[in-house]
């Protein structure tokens, strides 16, 4: 189960610690239900037993809400001139509808684990239907909750297969071990896999691997140029944290950084005081830490308690877009950094694609975090539909895969760091955020853009 250096792949045990990801309104364990305009300009979410089906539409209060009022007519009236609007006999496609699926881990050991990712797909579908649909058709979404279970994931995928064109977004831990089934079904998928399905032709990983393990990426070159030389790495002692740490270590060393201290902490760790002191005494000038949001907040408090002033203290992946600052406290969170593969939501006013994400997440899921998992899921659904609209002929699964394979410099309209999505390869582009004055703010590069 390989991890890209841009996002953590957690083990089952480690995922059980990510309780803070279920903050806000969680979705029923039976799956998410219909998404519809309630007339107030917001998107209302209901639930059904079993898998859920929704045809999302926006309300009159949005910038694009004018199309939503006419519902299906708006969705089927646009895009008639596109080649993809031609009749198709593919699974999930009729003359008036395109049905897509999404699988997310919304129940199980960590209820709500995949809720922000599931909501992001609903939000993207709502935006699409509010602005004319896709290929002159309304988009219908069928969702399955895999319960954080491998068998339930495979059963859900098999159940969806006859009725959907493909899987667009979501976040499902249960996908591990489903490679042979995906090949058997030949079902298109674009999301952020936790298993090895991302290596298959039918699956496109929105969080891809690096071309080489010793690649010099802009993030670590920047930190080296800022005078950082010695790194202390602290993480929870489970296999996937070790894998992630090893990936990052090679990237750091390729840029000239030296790892002088490594500390594996038991999953049951409650106090991070000794770990914070050990890191402070290591002689390192760069702290790299990874755990769930609560663990990161606890470590931040312990680091603050030592009085040691770290030139760089990075809390990876599970801090930005969550309640990390609130949990840690403003003083302890001050100076914490995190690196993103997208623009921050704080810069939504500078980019229409990011502004769309923020607006429609606020409408579809106002209580859920706009975190890295939801951004990945939104972009996955976005590119799924964009690839359909770029087809040179009628919609087929094979044609969609071939179109996806052409994507060399995909950036989701500028809201995402460019990736070679067609070959599932990262370009190593990131931007750094730091907590200042109790708020996340851009650290590097200054102004705009990414370090590549």
C-alpha positions as CSV (number, residue, x, y, z in Angstrom):
1,X,0.0,0.0,0.0
2,X,2.2,2.8,-1.3
3,X,1.8,6.4,-0.3
4,X,2.4,9.5,-2.3
5,X,4.4,11.9,-0.4
6,X,1.6,14.4,-0.8
7,X,-0.9,12.7,1.4
8,X,-1.0,10.1,4.2
9,X,-2.2,6.6,3.7
10,X,-3.3,5.4,7.1
11,X,-3.5,1.9,8.5
12,X,-6.8,0.6,9.8
13,X,-5.5,1.1,13.4
14,X,-4.3,4.6,12.7
15,X,-7.5,5.6,11.0
16,X,-9.3,4.7,14.2
17,X,-7.5,7.6,15.8
18,X,-8.7,10.1,13.3
19,X,-11.8,10.9,15.3
20,X,-11.6,14.7,14.7
21,X,-12.4,14.2,11.0
22,X,-16.0,13.6,11.9
23,X,-16.5,17.0,13.4
24,X,-19.6,18.8,12.3
25,X,-22.7,17.2,10.7
26,X,-22.1,13.6,9.9
27,X,-24.0,11.5,7.4
28,X,-26.2,8.6,8.4
29,X,-24.4,5.2,8.5
30,X,-26.8,3.9,5.9
31,X,-25.5,6.3,3.3
32,X,-26.2,9.8,2.1
33,X,-29.5,10.6,0.5
34,X,-31.2,13.0,-1.8
35,X,-29.7,16.4,-2.3
36,X,-32.2,19.0,-3.4
37,X,-32.8,22.7,-3.4
38,X,-35.1,23.7,-0.5
39,X,-35.9,27.1,-1.9
40,X,-33.7,29.0,0.5
41,X,-30.5,29.0,-1.6
42,X,-29.0,26.1,0.4
43,X,-28.7,22.5,-0.4
44,X,-30.6,20.1,1.9
45,X,-29.3,16.6,2.5
46,X,-31.5,13.7,3.5
47,X,-30.9,10.0,4.0
48,X,-32.2,6.7,2.7
49,X,-31.5,3.1,3.8
50,X,-28.9,1.3,1.8
51,X,-27.1,3.0,-1.1
52,X,-28.4,6.5,-1.8
53,X,-29.3,8.2,-5.1
54,X,-29.4,11.9,-5.6
55,X,-29.8,14.4,-8.3
56,X,-28.3,17.6,-6.8
57,X,-29.3,21.1,-7.7
58,X,-28.4,24.5,-6.4
59,X,-30.6,27.2,-5.0
60,X,-31.4,30.6,-6.2
61,X,-29.0,32.2,-3.8
62,X,-25.8,31.1,-5.6
63,X,-23.9,32.9,-8.3
64,X,-24.9,30.1,-10.7
65,X,-28.3,29.4,-9.1
66,X,-30.3,30.7,-12.0
67,X,-30.1,27.4,-13.8
68,X,-31.1,25.4,-10.8
69,X,-34.6,26.6,-10.6
70,X,-35.5,24.8,-13.9
71,X,-34.1,21.5,-12.6
72,X,-33.9,18.8,-15.2
73,X,-34.6,21.2,-18.1
74,X,-31.5,23.2,-17.2
75,X,-29.4,20.1,-17.0
76,X,-30.6,18.6,-20.3
77,X,-30.7,21.8,-22.2
78,X,-27.0,22.7,-22.3
79,X,-24.1,21.1,-24.1
80,X,-26.1,19.7,-26.9
81,X,-23.4,20.6,-29.4
82,X,-20.8,18.6,-27.6
83,X,-19.8,15.2,-29.2
84,X,-20.5,13.6,-25.8
85,X,-24.1,14.5,-26.1
86,X,-24.6,11.9,-28.8
87,X,-26.7,8.8,-27.9
88,X,-24.9,6.3,-25.8
89,X,-25.6,2.7,-24.6
90,X,-23.0,2.8,-21.9
91,X,-23.8,1.8,-18.4
92,X,-25.2,4.6,-16.4
93,X,-26.0,6.8,-19.4
94,X,-29.4,7.5,-20.9
95,X,-30.6,10.3,-23.2
96,X,-31.4,12.5,-20.2
97,X,-29.1,11.3,-17.4
98,X,-25.6,10.3,-16.4
99,X,-25.4,8.3,-13.3
100,X,-22.2,8.2,-11.3
101,X,-21.2,6.5,-8.1
102,X,-19.2,7.4,-5.0
103,X,-18.0,5.2,-2.2
104,X,-16.9,6.6,1.1
105,X,-16.3,5.4,4.6
106,X,-19.0,7.0,6.6
107,X,-19.6,4.4,9.3
108,X,-17.5,1.8,11.0
109,X,-14.7,2.4,13.6
110,X,-14.6,6.1,12.8
111,X,-18.1,7.4,12.0
112,X,-17.9,10.2,9.6
113,X,-14.3,9.5,8.4
114,X,-15.3,10.0,4.7
115,X,-18.1,12.5,5.3
116,X,-16.2,15.6,4.0
117,X,-15.2,13.7,0.8
118,X,-18.7,12.3,0.3
119,X,-20.1,15.8,0.7
120,X,-17.7,17.2,-1.9
121,X,-19.0,14.9,-4.6
122,X,-22.5,16.0,-3.8
123,X,-21.5,19.6,-3.9
124,X,-19.8,19.1,-7.3
125,X,-22.9,17.4,-8.7
126,X,-25.1,20.2,-7.4
127,X,-22.9,22.7,-9.1
128,X,-23.0,20.8,-12.4
129,X,-26.8,20.4,-12.4
130,X,-27.2,24.0,-11.5
131,X,-25.2,25.1,-14.5
132,X,-26.6,22.8,-17.2
133,X,-25.5,19.3,-16.4
134,X,-22.9,17.3,-18.3
135,X,-23.1,16.4,-22.0
136,X,-26.8,17.7,-22.2
137,X,-27.8,15.4,-19.3
138,X,-28.6,15.7,-15.7
139,X,-26.1,14.1,-13.3
140,X,-27.5,11.5,-10.8
141,X,-25.3,10.4,-7.9
142,X,-25.5,7.0,-6.2
143,X,-23.6,6.7,-3.0
144,X,-22.4,3.7,-1.0
145,X,-21.0,3.6,2.5
146,X,-18.4,0.9,2.8
147,X,-18.4,0.9,6.6
148,X,-14.6,1.0,6.5
149,X,-14.8,-2.6,5.5
150,X,-13.1,-4.3,2.5
151,X,-15.9,-6.8,1.9
152,X,-18.5,-4.0,2.0
153,X,-16.5,-1.9,-0.4
154,X,-16.3,-4.8,-2.9
155,X,-20.0,-5.6,-2.5
156,X,-20.9,-1.9,-3.0
157,X,-18.7,-1.6,-6.1
158,X,-20.3,-4.7,-7.6
159,X,-23.8,-3.4,-6.8
160,X,-23.0,0.0,-8.4
161,X,-21.4,-1.3,-11.5
162,X,-24.5,-2.1,-13.6
163,X,-26.1,1.3,-12.9
164,X,-23.2,3.9,-13.0
165,X,-20.8,5.1,-15.6
166,X,-18.0,5.2,-13.1
167,X,-16.9,6.3,-9.6
168,X,-16.2,10.0,-9.2
169,X,-14.6,11.0,-5.9
170,X,-15.3,10.0,-2.3
171,X,-12.9,8.5,0.2
172,X,-13.1,4.8,1.1
173,X,-10.7,2.9,3.3
174,X,-12.3,-0.4,2.3
175,X,-10.8,-0.3,-1.3
176,X,-7.7,-2.2,-0.2
177,X,-7.7,-5.6,-1.9
178,X,-10.2,-4.7,-4.6
179,X,-7.8,-4.6,-7.5
180,X,-9.0,-7.8,-9.2
181,X,-12.6,-6.8,-8.9
182,X,-11.9,-3.4,-10.5
183,X,-10.2,-5.1,-13.4
184,X,-13.0,-7.6,-13.7
185,X,-15.7,-4.9,-13.8
186,X,-13.6,-2.4,-15.9
187,X,-15.2,0.4,-14.1
188,X,-13.6,3.9,-14.3
189,X,-12.6,5.5,-11.0
190,X,-11.0,8.8,-10.1
191,X,-10.4,9.5,-6.4
192,X,-7.6,9.1,-3.8
193,X,-7.2,5.4,-3.3
194,X,-5.9,4.0,0.0
195,X,-4.9,0.7,-1.6
196,X,-3.1,-0.2,-4.8
197,X,-6.0,0.3,-7.2
198,X,-4.3,3.5,-8.3
199,X,-1.9,1.3,-10.3
200,X,-4.7,0.0,-12.5
201,X,-5.5,1.4,-15.9
202,X,-9.2,2.0,-14.9
203,X,-8.2,4.0,-11.8
204,X,-6.7,7.6,-11.7
205,X,-5.2,8.7,-8.4
206,X,-5.8,12.4,-7.7
207,X,-3.0,12.1,-5.1
208,X,-0.3,10.4,-7.2
209,X,3.2,9.1,-6.4
210,X,6.4,10.8,-7.2
211,X,8.3,9.7,-10.4
212,X,11.4,9.0,-8.3
213,X,11.8,8.4,-4.5
214,X,14.9,10.7,-4.5
215,X,13.2,13.6,-6.4
216,X,14.2,17.1,-5.3
217,X,10.9,18.8,-4.7
218,X,10.4,22.6,-4.2
219,X,9.2,22.2,-0.7
220,X,12.4,20.8,0.7
221,X,14.6,22.9,-1.5
222,X,12.9,26.0,-0.1
223,X,13.4,24.8,3.5
224,X,17.1,24.1,2.7
225,X,17.5,27.6,1.2
226,X,15.9,29.0,4.4
227,X,18.8,27.5,6.4
228,X,17.2,24.3,7.6
229,X,19.7,21.4,7.9
230,X,18.6,18.9,10.6
231,X,15.3,17.2,10.9
232,X,13.5,15.6,13.8
233,X,10.8,13.1,12.7
234,X,8.0,12.0,15.1
235,X,5.1,9.9,14.2
236,X,2.7,7.2,15.4
237,X,4.3,3.7,15.2
238,X,2.1,2.0,12.7
239,X,3.2,0.7,9.3
240,X,1.7,3.4,7.1
241,X,3.2,6.2,9.2
242,X,6.6,4.5,8.8
243,X,6.0,4.2,5.0
244,X,5.2,7.9,4.9
245,X,8.1,8.9,7.0
246,X,10.5,6.8,4.8
247,X,9.1,8.5,1.7
248,X,9.6,12.0,3.2
249,X,13.0,11.1,4.5
250,X,14.3,10.2,1.0
251,X,12.9,13.5,-0.4
252,X,14.4,15.5,2.5
253,X,17.8,13.9,2.0
254,X,17.7,14.4,-1.7
255,X,17.4,18.2,-1.0
256,X,20.3,18.1,1.5
257,X,18.5,17.8,4.8
258,X,19.8,15.4,7.4
259,X,17.6,13.3,9.6
260,X,19.1,13.4,13.1
261,X,16.2,12.2,15.2
262,X,13.4,9.7,14.7
263,X,10.8,8.9,17.3
264,X,8.0,6.3,16.9
265,X,5.1,6.8,19.4
266,X,2.7,4.1,20.4
267,X,-0.8,4.5,19.0
268,X,-2.1,4.7,22.6
269,X,0.0,7.8,23.3
270,X,-1.9,10.3,25.4
271,X,0.8,12.7,26.5
272,X,3.3,14.0,24.0
273,X,5.4,15.9,26.5
274,X,8.4,13.5,26.4
275,X,8.3,13.4,22.6
276,X,8.3,17.2,22.5
277,X,11.3,17.3,24.9
278,X,13.2,14.6,22.9
279,X,12.7,16.5,19.7
280,X,13.8,19.8,21.3
281,X,17.0,18.2,22.6
282,X,17.9,16.5,19.3
283,X,19.6,19.6,17.8
284,X,17.2,19.6,14.9
285,X,16.0,22.9,13.4
286,X,13.0,21.4,11.7
287,X,10.2,19.3,13.4
288,X,8.2,17.0,11.1
289,X,5.2,15.4,12.9
290,X,2.3,13.3,11.6
291,X,-0.8,12.0,13.5
292,X,-4.5,12.7,13.4
293,X,-5.8,16.1,14.2
294,X,-6.1,15.6,17.9
295,X,-2.6,14.1,18.1
296,X,-1.2,17.0,16.2
297,X,-3.0,19.5,18.5
298,X,-1.7,17.6,21.6
299,X,1.9,17.6,20.2
300,X,1.6,21.3,19.4
301,X,0.6,22.0,23.1
302,X,3.5,19.9,24.3
303,X,6.0,21.6,22.0
304,X,4.7,25.0,23.2
305,X,5.2,23.8,26.8
306,X,8.9,23.1,26.3
307,X,9.6,26.7,25.5
308,X,11.8,25.6,22.6
309,X,11.6,27.9,19.5
310,X,11.5,25.8,16.4
311,X,12.4,27.6,13.1
312,X,10.1,25.1,11.4
313,X,7.4,22.9,12.9
314,X,5.4,21.0,10.4
315,X,2.2,19.1,11.3
316,X,1.4,17.2,8.2
317,X,-1.9,16.6,6.4
318,X,-4.5,16.6,9.2
319,X,-4.2,20.1,10.4
320,X,-5.1,22.6,7.7
321,X,-8.9,22.9,7.1
322,X,-9.7,21.2,10.4
323,X,-10.2,22.4,14.0
324,X,-6.5,22.0,14.8
325,X,-6.1,25.7,15.9
326,X,-9.2,25.5,18.1
327,X,-8.1,22.2,19.7
328,X,-4.4,23.2,20.2
329,X,-5.2,26.8,21.3
330,X,-3.9,29.8,19.4
331,X,-0.7,30.1,21.4
332,X,0.3,26.5,20.9
333,X,-0.7,26.5,17.2
334,X,1.2,29.6,16.4
335,X,4.0,28.9,13.9
336,X,2.6,25.5,12.9
337,X,3.0,24.8,9.2
338,X,1.4,22.5,6.7
339,X,1.9,22.0,3.0
340,X,-0.9,21.8,0.5
341,X,-1.4,20.5,-3.1
342,X,-4.2,23.1,-3.7
343,X,-4.8,26.7,-3.1
344,X,-6.0,27.5,0.4
345,X,-9.6,28.4,0.9
346,X,-8.4,31.7,2.2
347,X,-7.5,32.6,-1.4
348,X,-10.8,31.6,-2.9
349,X,-11.4,35.1,-4.1
350,X,-8.4,34.8,-6.5
351,X,-9.5,31.7,-8.3
352,X,-13.0,30.8,-9.6
353,X,-12.5,27.1,-9.3
354,X,-11.6,27.4,-5.6
355,X,-14.4,29.9,-5.1
356,X,-16.9,27.4,-6.6
357,X,-15.6,24.7,-4.2
358,X,-16.0,26.9,-1.1
359,X,-19.4,28.2,-2.1
360,X,-20.9,24.8,-2.9
361,X,-19.3,23.1,0.1
362,X,-20.9,25.8,2.2
363,X,-24.2,25.1,0.6
364,X,-24.1,21.3,0.6
365,X,-22.2,20.6,3.8
366,X,-21.9,23.8,6.0
367,X,-20.9,21.8,9.1
368,X,-18.1,19.7,7.6
369,X,-14.4,20.6,7.3
370,X,-13.1,22.0,4.0
371,X,-10.0,19.9,4.4
372,X,-7.5,18.2,2.1
373,X,-9.7,15.1,1.8
374,X,-12.7,17.0,0.6
375,X,-10.7,19.1,-1.8
376,X,-9.3,15.9,-3.4
377,X,-12.8,14.5,-3.7
378,X,-14.2,17.6,-5.3
379,X,-11.3,17.7,-7.8
380,X,-11.8,14.0,-8.6
381,X,-15.5,14.6,-9.4
382,X,-14.6,17.8,-11.3
383,X,-12.1,16.1,-13.6
384,X,-14.5,13.1,-14.1
385,X,-17.1,15.4,-15.7
386,X,-14.5,17.5,-17.5
387,X,-13.1,14.4,-19.2
388,X,-16.6,13.5,-20.4
389,X,-17.1,16.9,-21.9
390,X,-13.8,16.6,-23.8
391,X,-14.7,13.3,-25.5
392,X,-14.5,13.4,-29.3
393,X,-17.6,11.2,-29.6
394,X,-20.3,9.3,-27.6
395,X,-19.8,8.5,-23.9
396,X,-18.2,5.1,-23.2
397,X,-16.0,3.9,-20.4
398,X,-13.2,3.2,-22.7
399,X,-13.4,6.6,-24.3
400,X,-13.3,8.2,-20.8
401,X,-10.2,6.3,-19.8
402,X,-8.4,7.3,-23.0
403,X,-9.3,10.9,-22.4
404,X,-8.0,10.8,-18.9
405,X,-4.8,9.3,-20.1
406,X,-4.1,12.5,-22.0
407,X,-4.0,14.7,-18.9
408,X,-0.4,15.7,-18.5
409,X,-0.6,19.0,-16.6
410,X,-4.0,19.0,-14.8
411,X,-4.6,21.8,-12.3
412,X,-8.4,21.8,-11.9
413,X,-8.7,25.3,-13.2
414,X,-5.8,26.6,-11.2
415,X,-7.0,25.5,-7.8
416,X,-4.7,22.5,-7.7
417,X,-1.0,22.1,-8.1
418,X,-0.4,20.5,-11.5
419,X,-0.1,16.8,-11.7
420,X,0.4,14.3,-14.5
421,X,-2.9,12.7,-13.8
422,X,-2.9,10.5,-17.0
423,X,0.1,8.6,-15.7
424,X,-0.6,8.9,-12.0
425,X,2.5,10.9,-11.3
426,X,3.1,13.9,-9.0
427,X,5.1,16.9,-10.2
428,X,6.1,17.6,-6.6
429,X,4.4,20.9,-6.4
430,X,3.2,22.3,-3.1
431,X,2.5,25.5,-1.3
432,X,3.2,26.1,2.4
433,X,0.8,27.5,5.0
434,X,1.6,28.7,8.5
435,X,-0.4,29.8,11.5
436,X,0.0,33.4,12.3
437,X,-2.2,35.3,14.7
438,X,-4.4,32.3,15.1
439,X,-5.1,32.0,11.4
440,X,-3.6,30.1,8.5
441,X,-1.7,32.3,6.1
442,X,0.5,31.7,3.0
443,X,4.1,31.0,3.8
444,X,5.7,29.9,0.6
445,X,5.9,30.8,-2.2
446,X,4.9,34.3,-1.3
447,X,2.3,36.0,-3.5
448,X,0.8,33.1,-5.5
449,X,1.5,29.8,-7.1
450,X,3.4,26.7,-5.9
451,X,6.9,25.5,-5.3
452,X,7.8,22.7,-7.8
